[in-house]
Structure formats: C-alpha cells, structure tokens
Amino acid sequence: MSPEHWSPPSRPDSGQPAAATAQPSKDQVIAGLRATSEGGADLVQLLTPEGERISHPDFDLDITSEELRGLYRDMVLVRRADREGNALQRQGQLGIWVPLLGQEAAQIGAGRALRPQDMAFPSYREHGIAWCRGIDPTGVLGIFRGTDHGSWDPRETGFHLYTIVIGNQCLNATGYAMGQRFEGKVGDDSGEATMAFFGDGATSQGDVHEAMVWSAVYDAPVVFFCQNNQWAISEPLERQTRVPIYQRAGGYGFPGIRVDGNDVLASLAVSRWALDEARHGNGPVLVEAFTYRMDAHTTSDDPTRYRLNDEMEAWKLKDPIERLRVHMVREQIADQDFFDAIDTEADELAARFRQFCFDMPEPPPERMFSQVYAEGSPTIDRQREEYLSYLDGFADAHEGSAH
C-alpha cells in the first residue's frame, strides 16, 4: 500500500447488511504479524540486510556519500553511549537504564528527518532522537540516576522531556500539534510538524487511542512513530493486535505505513514523507518501524525468560549498523581509516560519558521544594523548613555519636 494510493475506508451502503467476514485464527494472526521477519510485502526498504541498495517506487532517496557517513557515525556513537549506560547501571551508578540496542536505524532515520521547527515527544528509550536534536548523551544521565527529570530545554531543542507513563506522550504530542494547527503553522513547506515516539506495547494504552482519535478529528500535524520491536516487555506482538500495527491507522481515517526499522535510509525517507504530509496540513500519519529489541526492555528485565535465543540470533543478521557499513564498503563510500576514526570517537565519547556520570553531584534535598513549583507559598516554605530541620536533627545525632 503506497501512501499516494491510500484512501479512507469506504462506508457501507445505507440499509444493506454487512457481509459476514471470517475471523482469522490465532495461527493466522501470528503469521500475519510475525511469521516473516522481513515485515511483509508492504514493508518499505531501501537497504537490504546484506547491504544492497534497492529502489522503491514511492520512497527513493537521493543521499550523498557524506550524508551516509554521517548516518553511520550517528548510529555508532548512539549505540556506544547506550552500551555505556547499560554498563553503568550494572555497576550501580544508575538506578535503571532503558536500552535501544537494535533500534538505532529507526531512531536516527526519524530523528534526522525532523526539521528545526518541528517538535518531538519521546517515551524513555529515544536516546537516538535526543542525539539528533542536539542533546549530548550525558544529558539523559540524570533521569536514570534519579537526580533530575531532564537537563534540556524542550523549547530550545524541539525535544520534550522523557515520558515514563506509557503512551502519555502521544496525548501531549497531539495537543501540541493541535496548537500548531490552530495557530496557522501548517500548510506549506515551511510549516511545523510534531512526532510522537512509542513502542508496540503502548498501542494497547487508551492514551494512544485517544490521541489518534483527536488528531484525526482536528487534522493535527502529528506523526505517530511506533517502534515495533516485537516485544512489549514480556508480551509478544500478537497480544497487542490482530492486524499489523500500521493498518490500524485506517480505523482512525489517516494513512499508515510500515518501514524496515533496521534500515536507516528507509526510516529517513518514510519519516520525511510523513512529516511533510503533516506540515502541509494533510493531517496525521502512523509509521510502524518494524525492528527488534536486541536487549532487555530495561535493566530490570530478563528477556531470556520469555523469548528464544534463536529469534535474537536471526535478528542479529539484520543489524542496522552492519548493513550500512557493508553498503559503504561495497560502494567505496568509506575506507578503514574512516571506520577507525569513528571507533576512536566512540571510545572518547564512552570515556567522557562514564566520567560525567562518576562526577555528577548529589542534588541537595532542598531542591525538591525550590525546583517543583514556579513560585513559593507559605505552605511550601513551612514544609521546607520543617524537612530541613528534620534532616539537621539526624546530622546532629550522627555527630554526637561520633564523639
């Protein structure tokens, strides 16, 4: 289904009974959702797992060698920061970490499709989108160390703070996009668009459903970017839906499209198209990036308890970084010196990332009073004084016992 040929579902003739439709069996549902690890016939792909460049009738992409090298650098550096975050949590430096291993192409492709005037609403795994919006990887450490809610200004970066409540960012994104629509910031190539990022499990949340209803009714310029990594924590995709995720868009009255989420070129091309649809005033789009979570859902999860190793081994052959590397070598776009330089840069980033985490100061307890409300109040002031006095009492007792 190409987006140019998409049209809303036709309405049944008035007074005519609907024809009975045979419901697919559970085996048929699973076959339609996951049996083919290639994502099905409707999958948009520009770079095969073997690194071969292929064409697509609707989404061919003109891209320079320099841009290809930039995409490779993005994915390598983001993956290295992600691996360091994972290790830091295991070493007790972070309370939790949410890995993105395997989803680099989906995030870098979508992130590089965003324009400066656009707004992105992440969940808690979008370290690659943060990178594309100019946020240093160290900027997310405070969230997972429990010292802040995010170190960046959403207005300056065009990147909202991480959202922990599953699916809630879709409602936030829809409201923001409705504002873009009401304020006349859509309609031509200079218009604004919004992108909401979420996983396949979030599609079972009411917030996501409500967001799609409202965005459709108000033609909000929002792209719903679902990273279908096949597992919602321990639940497989067939527990979330009976049809491929992108096809659910038809029920809301806007187009849906499935892209190879391990193909950074296809993710870039489809995301650019979807954002342009939104910014030109054509309403929302649902993009399903068909990918795979190669690591645990978070560092508190053990994926070996619910998925087979054979499945992960099959997806390793579709690694997004390796397929771009093979393509660039085959086409003589990059040599060994280039790859060595990127690896060196990744090592430097990892060292800086780790040292930043070690050096992070502990926030004072007073901050929960001074950094929550925009303005003080007698009640808050009294609570602050009582709490700090309470803590001082512990300090005095400790000092007394030492003597």
C-alpha positions as CSV (number, residue, x, y, z in Angstrom):
1,M,0.0,0.0,0.0
2,S,1.8,3.1,-1.2
3,P,0.8,6.4,0.6
4,E,-0.1,8.1,-2.6
5,H,-2.8,5.5,-3.3
6,W,-4.2,5.4,0.3
7,S,-7.8,6.4,0.8
8,P,-10.1,6.2,3.8
9,P,-12.2,3.1,4.2
10,S,-15.4,3.2,2.2
11,R,-18.7,3.4,4.1
12,P,-21.2,0.6,3.7
13,D,-24.3,1.3,1.7
14,S,-27.2,2.5,3.8
15,G,-29.7,-0.2,4.7
16,Q,-27.5,-3.1,3.4
17,P,-26.4,-5.7,5.9
18,A,-22.7,-6.0,6.3
19,A,-21.3,-9.2,4.7
20,A,-20.0,-11.7,7.2
21,T,-16.2,-11.8,7.4
22,A,-14.4,-14.9,8.6
23,Q,-12.2,-14.1,11.6
24,P,-8.6,-15.2,11.3
25,S,-7.5,-18.0,13.6
26,K,-4.8,-17.4,16.2
27,D,-2.2,-19.1,13.9
28,Q,-3.2,-16.8,11.0
29,V,-2.9,-13.7,13.2
30,I,0.6,-14.7,14.3
31,A,1.6,-15.5,10.8
32,G,0.4,-12.1,9.6
33,L,2.2,-10.3,12.4
34,R,5.5,-12.0,13.0
35,A,6.0,-15.2,10.8
36,T,8.0,-13.2,8.3
37,S,10.9,-11.4,9.9
38,E,11.1,-9.3,6.8
39,G,7.9,-7.4,7.8
40,G,5.7,-8.4,4.9
41,A,5.0,-7.3,1.4
42,D,4.1,-3.7,2.4
43,L,7.5,-3.1,4.1
44,V,9.3,-0.1,2.7
45,Q,13.0,-1.0,2.4
46,L,15.9,0.7,0.6
47,L,18.8,-1.2,2.1
48,T,18.7,-5.0,2.4
49,P,20.2,-6.8,5.4
50,E,23.1,-7.7,3.1
51,G,23.8,-4.1,2.5
52,E,22.4,-4.0,-1.1
53,R,20.8,-0.7,-2.2
54,I,17.4,-1.2,-3.7
55,S,14.8,1.1,-5.1
56,H,11.2,1.8,-4.1
57,P,8.6,3.3,-6.4
58,D,7.4,5.8,-3.8
59,F,10.3,6.4,-1.5
60,D,13.6,6.5,-3.4
61,L,16.1,8.6,-1.6
62,D,18.7,10.9,-3.0
63,I,21.6,10.9,-0.5
64,T,25.2,11.9,-0.7
65,S,28.2,9.9,0.5
66,E,28.8,12.5,3.2
67,E,25.3,12.1,4.5
68,L,25.7,8.3,4.5
69,R,28.8,8.6,6.6
70,G,27.0,10.9,8.9
71,L,24.2,8.4,9.5
72,Y,26.7,5.7,10.2
73,R,28.5,7.9,12.7
74,D,25.2,8.8,14.4
75,M,24.3,5.1,14.9
76,V,27.7,4.0,16.1
77,L,28.0,6.8,18.7
78,V,24.5,6.4,19.9
79,R,25.0,2.7,20.3
80,R,28.2,3.2,22.2
81,A,26.6,5.7,24.6
82,D,23.7,3.2,25.1
83,R,26.1,0.3,25.9
84,E,27.9,2.5,28.5
85,G,24.6,3.4,30.1
86,N,23.8,-0.2,30.4
87,A,27.2,-1.0,32.0
88,L,26.9,1.9,34.4
89,Q,23.6,0.6,35.7
90,R,25.1,-2.8,36.2
91,Q,27.9,-1.2,38.2
92,G,25.4,0.6,40.5
93,Q,26.0,4.1,39.0
94,L,22.4,4.4,37.6
95,G,19.2,3.3,39.1
96,I,17.9,1.9,35.8
97,W,18.8,2.1,32.1
98,V,16.5,1.7,29.0
99,P,18.5,0.2,26.1
100,L,17.9,1.0,22.5
101,L,20.2,-1.7,21.1
102,G,19.0,-2.7,17.6
103,Q,16.7,0.3,17.1
104,E,19.4,2.8,16.1
105,A,18.3,3.0,12.4
106,A,14.7,3.7,13.3
107,Q,15.6,6.5,15.6
108,I,18.4,8.1,13.6
109,G,16.4,7.9,10.4
110,A,13.4,9.6,12.1
111,G,15.5,12.0,14.1
112,R,17.4,13.3,11.0
113,A,14.1,13.7,9.2
114,L,12.9,16.3,11.8
115,R,13.5,19.9,10.9
116,P,14.5,22.6,13.5
117,Q,10.9,24.0,13.7
118,D,9.5,20.5,14.5
119,M,8.7,19.1,17.9
120,A,9.4,15.6,19.1
121,F,7.8,13.8,22.1
122,P,9.8,10.8,23.3
123,S,9.0,7.9,25.6
124,Y,12.0,6.8,27.6
125,R,14.1,4.9,25.0
126,E,14.7,7.7,22.5
127,H,18.4,8.3,23.1
128,G,18.9,8.4,19.4
129,I,16.3,11.1,18.8
130,A,17.8,13.1,21.6
131,W,21.2,12.9,19.9
132,C,19.6,14.2,16.6
133,R,18.0,17.1,18.4
134,G,21.5,18.2,19.7
135,I,21.3,16.8,23.2
136,D,24.6,15.4,24.4
137,P,24.3,11.8,25.7
138,T,25.3,12.9,29.1
139,G,22.1,15.0,29.2
140,V,19.9,11.9,29.9
141,L,22.0,10.5,32.7
142,G,20.3,12.5,35.5
143,I,17.0,10.9,34.6
144,F,18.3,7.4,35.2
145,R,20.4,8.4,38.2
146,G,17.4,9.9,39.7
147,T,18.8,13.4,40.1
148,D,16.7,15.3,37.5
149,H,13.8,15.0,35.0
150,G,15.9,16.0,32.0
151,S,18.7,18.6,31.6
152,W,17.5,20.3,28.4
153,D,15.0,23.0,27.4
154,P,12.2,21.4,25.3
155,R,11.5,24.8,23.6
156,E,15.1,25.3,22.5
157,T,15.8,21.8,21.4
158,G,12.4,20.8,19.9
159,F,12.5,17.7,22.1
160,H,10.2,17.2,25.0
161,L,11.4,15.6,28.3
162,Y,11.2,11.8,28.5
163,T,7.8,10.4,29.4
164,I,7.7,7.4,31.7
165,V,3.9,6.9,31.7
166,I,3.3,4.5,28.8
167,G,1.7,6.3,25.8
168,N,1.0,9.6,27.6
169,Q,3.4,11.4,25.2
170,C,1.0,10.7,22.3
171,L,-1.7,12.8,24.0
172,N,0.9,15.5,24.7
173,A,2.1,15.5,21.1
174,T,-1.5,15.6,19.8
175,G,-2.3,18.6,22.0
176,Y,0.9,20.4,20.8
177,A,0.1,19.6,17.2
178,M,-3.5,20.9,17.5
179,G,-1.9,24.1,18.7
180,Q,0.3,24.2,15.6
181,R,-2.8,23.8,13.6
182,F,-4.9,26.4,15.4
183,E,-2.1,28.9,15.2
184,G,-1.8,28.5,11.4
185,K,1.7,27.0,11.5
186,V,1.0,24.4,8.8
187,G,0.1,24.5,5.2
188,D,3.3,24.7,3.2
189,D,6.9,23.5,3.1
190,S,7.9,25.9,5.9
191,G,5.3,24.6,8.3
192,E,5.7,22.8,11.6
193,A,5.1,19.2,12.4
194,T,5.1,17.0,15.6
195,M,6.4,13.5,16.0
196,A,5.4,11.1,18.8
197,F,7.6,8.1,19.6
198,F,6.3,5.0,21.3
199,G,6.5,1.2,21.2
200,D,4.2,-1.6,20.1
201,G,3.1,-2.2,23.7
202,A,1.9,1.4,24.0
203,T,-0.6,0.8,21.3
204,S,-2.7,-1.1,23.9
205,Q,-2.9,2.1,26.0
206,G,-6.0,4.3,26.0
207,D,-3.9,7.4,25.7
208,V,-2.6,6.3,22.3
209,H,-6.1,5.6,21.1
210,E,-7.4,8.9,22.3
211,A,-4.5,10.7,20.7
212,M,-5.2,9.2,17.4
213,V,-8.9,10.0,17.6
214,W,-8.3,13.7,18.4
215,S,-5.5,14.1,15.9
216,A,-7.7,12.7,13.1
217,V,-10.7,14.8,14.0
218,Y,-8.6,18.0,14.1
219,D,-6.2,17.1,11.3
220,A,-3.4,17.7,13.7
221,P,0.1,17.7,12.1
222,V,1.4,14.8,14.1
223,V,3.3,11.7,13.0
224,F,2.9,8.7,15.3
225,F,6.1,6.8,15.1
226,C,5.7,3.3,16.5
227,Q,8.9,1.4,17.0
228,N,7.5,-2.1,16.8
229,N,10.4,-4.0,18.5
230,Q,8.2,-7.2,18.7
231,W,8.0,-7.3,22.5
232,A,6.1,-5.2,25.0
233,I,8.3,-6.1,28.0
234,S,7.4,-9.9,28.1
235,E,4.3,-9.9,25.8
236,P,4.7,-10.6,22.1
237,L,3.1,-8.5,19.4
238,E,0.2,-10.9,18.9
239,R,-1.0,-10.0,22.4
240,Q,-1.3,-6.3,21.3
241,T,-3.2,-6.5,18.0
242,R,-4.9,-8.9,15.5
243,V,-3.7,-6.8,12.5
244,P,-0.3,-5.2,11.7
245,I,0.0,-2.0,13.6
246,Y,0.2,0.3,10.6
247,Q,-3.1,-1.0,9.3
248,R,-4.8,0.3,12.5
249,A,-4.5,3.8,11.2
250,G,-7.3,3.2,8.7
251,G,-9.7,2.9,11.6
252,Y,-9.0,6.5,12.6
253,G,-9.1,7.8,9.0
254,F,-5.5,8.5,8.2
255,P,-2.7,6.7,6.4
256,G,-0.4,4.1,8.0
257,I,2.8,2.7,6.6
258,R,5.3,0.1,7.6
259,V,9.0,0.7,7.2
260,D,12.0,-1.5,7.8
261,G,13.2,-0.1,11.2
262,N,16.6,-1.6,10.8
263,D,17.1,0.3,7.5
264,V,18.2,3.9,8.3
265,L,17.7,5.0,4.7
266,A,14.1,3.8,4.5
267,S,13.4,5.2,8.0
268,L,14.7,8.6,6.9
269,A,12.7,8.6,3.6
270,V,9.4,7.5,5.1
271,S,9.8,9.9,8.1
272,R,10.5,12.8,5.8
273,W,7.4,11.9,3.8
274,A,5.2,11.6,6.8
275,L,6.4,14.8,8.4
276,D,5.8,16.6,5.1
277,E,2.3,15.3,5.0
278,A,1.7,16.7,8.4
279,R,3.4,20.1,7.9
280,H,1.4,20.7,4.7
281,G,-1.8,20.3,6.5
282,N,-2.8,16.8,5.4
283,G,-3.3,15.5,8.9
284,P,-1.7,12.7,10.9
285,V,0.2,9.7,9.8
286,L,1.1,6.4,11.6
287,V,4.5,5.0,10.9
288,E,5.3,1.5,12.1
289,A,9.1,0.9,12.2
290,F,9.4,-2.9,12.1
291,T,12.5,-3.6,14.2
292,Y,13.7,-5.7,17.1
293,R,14.8,-5.0,20.7
294,M,18.1,-6.8,21.0
295,D,18.5,-6.2,24.7
296,A,16.2,-6.2,27.7
297,H,13.2,-3.9,28.0
298,T,15.1,-2.2,30.8
299,T,18.0,-3.3,33.0
300,S,15.4,-4.7,35.5
301,D,14.1,-7.2,32.8
302,D,15.4,-10.6,31.9
303,P,14.4,-11.4,28.3
304,T,15.7,-14.9,28.4
305,R,12.6,-15.8,30.5
306,Y,10.2,-15.1,27.6
307,R,11.9,-15.2,24.2
308,L,14.0,-17.8,22.4
309,N,17.7,-17.2,21.6
310,D,17.1,-18.4,18.0
311,E,14.9,-15.4,17.4
312,M,17.5,-12.9,18.6
313,E,20.2,-14.7,16.5
314,A,18.1,-14.3,13.4
315,W,17.7,-10.6,14.0
316,K,21.4,-10.1,14.6
317,L,21.8,-10.7,10.8
318,K,19.7,-7.6,10.2
319,D,21.9,-5.4,12.4
320,P,21.3,-1.8,11.2
321,I,24.9,-0.6,11.7
322,E,26.5,-3.5,10.0
323,R,24.2,-3.3,6.9
324,L,25.1,0.3,6.3
325,R,28.8,-0.5,6.9
326,V,28.7,-3.3,4.3
327,H,27.0,-1.0,1.8
328,M,29.5,1.8,2.2
329,V,32.5,-0.6,1.8
330,R,30.9,-2.2,-1.2
331,E,30.3,1.2,-2.9
332,Q,33.7,2.5,-1.7
333,I,32.0,5.3,0.2
334,A,34.2,4.8,3.3
335,D,37.6,3.2,3.9
336,Q,39.1,1.6,7.0
337,D,40.6,4.9,8.1
338,F,37.0,6.3,8.4
339,F,35.8,3.4,10.4
340,D,38.8,3.5,12.7
341,A,38.2,7.2,13.3
342,I,34.6,6.6,14.2
343,D,35.6,3.9,16.6
344,T,38.1,6.2,18.2
345,E,35.5,8.9,18.6
346,A,33.2,6.3,20.1
347,D,35.8,5.4,22.7
348,E,36.3,9.1,23.6
349,L,32.6,9.6,24.0
350,A,32.3,6.5,26.2
351,A,35.1,7.7,28.4
352,R,33.5,11.2,28.7
353,F,30.1,9.7,29.3
354,R,31.4,7.5,32.2
355,Q,33.4,10.2,33.8
356,F,30.5,12.6,33.7
357,C,28.4,10.0,35.5
358,F,31.0,9.5,38.2
359,D,31.3,13.3,38.7
360,M,27.6,14.1,38.9
361,P,26.9,15.9,42.2
362,E,24.2,14.8,44.5
363,P,21.4,17.3,44.5
364,P,20.6,19.0,47.8
365,P,17.3,17.9,49.5
366,E,16.1,21.5,49.4
367,R,15.8,21.2,45.6
368,M,12.5,19.3,45.8
369,F,11.0,22.5,47.2
370,S,12.7,25.1,45.0
371,Q,12.5,23.3,41.7
372,V,9.0,21.9,41.6
373,Y,6.7,24.9,41.8
374,A,7.3,28.1,39.8
375,E,6.5,30.2,42.8
376,G,6.8,29.7,46.5
377,S,4.0,29.7,49.1
378,P,3.7,29.9,52.9
379,T,2.8,26.2,52.9
380,I,5.8,25.1,50.8
381,D,8.1,27.4,52.8
382,R,6.9,25.8,56.1
383,Q,7.3,22.3,54.7
384,R,10.8,23.1,53.5
385,E,11.8,24.5,56.9
386,E,10.4,21.5,58.8
387,Y,12.0,19.0,56.5
388,L,15.5,20.6,56.6
389,S,15.2,20.9,60.3
390,Y,14.3,17.2,60.5
391,L,17.4,16.3,58.4
392,D,19.6,18.5,60.6
393,G,18.5,16.6,63.6
394,F,19.9,13.4,62.0
395,A,23.2,15.1,61.3
396,D,23.5,16.3,64.9
397,A,22.7,12.8,66.3
398,H,25.3,11.3,64.0
399,E,27.9,13.9,65.0
400,G,27.2,13.3,68.7
401,S,27.6,9.5,68.4
402,A,30.9,10.0,66.7
403,H,32.2,11.7,69.8
